[in-house]
Amino acid sequence: MSVDTTAFRRALANMPAPVTVVTTVDPDSRPYGFTASSVCSLSLDPPLVLVCIGKRAHCYPVFLAAERFAVNVLARGQEETARRFGTCGAEKFNEGDVTRDDRGLPLICGALTRLVCALVDLLDGGDHSILVGRVEHAPVTGGRPLVYFDRNFRGLHHDGVPRPAHPSGKSRPAAAPHADRHISDRSPFFSLIRKRPTKSARPMA
C-alpha cells in the first residue's frame, strides 16, 4: 500500500534540498537548462552524481542525447535565476549571468560550485529519469547556498536554519510545479533500481 499523494507531497516539502541549474547544449550548441533540487552525490570513486529530470520537460530529449552537462549549485540571492530556469518558455540565457567553458558548455555565473559531468548512464525513476554523470571538473567559488524548503527558496544562516531568502525577510512563494520545474515537492530522490541500456542504445524522446 502506497502513501497518500497529498501526504507524500507534504512530507517532501519538509525535506531541505539544494537548488541547482542543470545545463547542456544540443548538437548545434544551443543552450538548454532547468532548475533541479533532485540532485545528489552517488559515488566518490569514480566521482558520480545523479540528477532527476521530468520526462515531460521540454528539454528532456536534449539531456538524453547530451554528451556532457553541468550542475550549477546556486548561491543565496540567486532565486530569480532559479525561477527563470524553472519556467517553461522563459528566455533563460539572455540575462547576462551565463558564461561558457572552453568546450561550449553553459555555466551560471556566481554559482557556489559547478560540477561539469560526462553523461554515463540513464536510469528510470517513475515520472522522472535519472541522469548519472561522471564529474570531470568541480571548481568551487564558496558562499552561502540557496535551499528549497517548505515550498519556498531560503538561505542558510549561521545557525544552519533555513530562513527566507528574499531581502525583505518574507518568503516569496515559489512558482507552481511545471513540466520544466524540478524544485517541487514532487521530486524525491528515486532509488537506482533498473538500469537502462548503454549510452549508444539510449532511446530518444
MOVENSUL-V482866 format. One line per field, one symbol per residue. ss: DSSP state (a for helix, b for strand, c for the rest). burial: 1 if it has 24 or more other C-alpha atoms within 12 Angstrom, else 0. A space follows every 10 residues. Layout:
# MOVENSUL-V482866
ss: ???
burial: ???
This chain:
# MOVENSUL-V482866
ss: ccccaaaaaa aaacccbbcb bbbbbccccc bbbbbbccbb bbbccccbbb bbbbccccca aaaaaccbbb bbbcbcccaa aaaaaccccc cccccccbbb cccccbbbcc ccbbbbbbbb bbbbbccbbb bbbbbbbccb ccccbbbbbc cbbbbbcccc cbbbcccccc ccbccccccc bbcccccccc ccccbcccaa acccc
burial: 0000000000 0110111111 1111110000 1111111111 0000000111 1111101111 1111111111 1111111111 1111111100 0110000101 0001111111 1111111111 1111100111 1111100000 0001111111 1111110000 0111100000 0001101111 1111111111 0100000000 01000
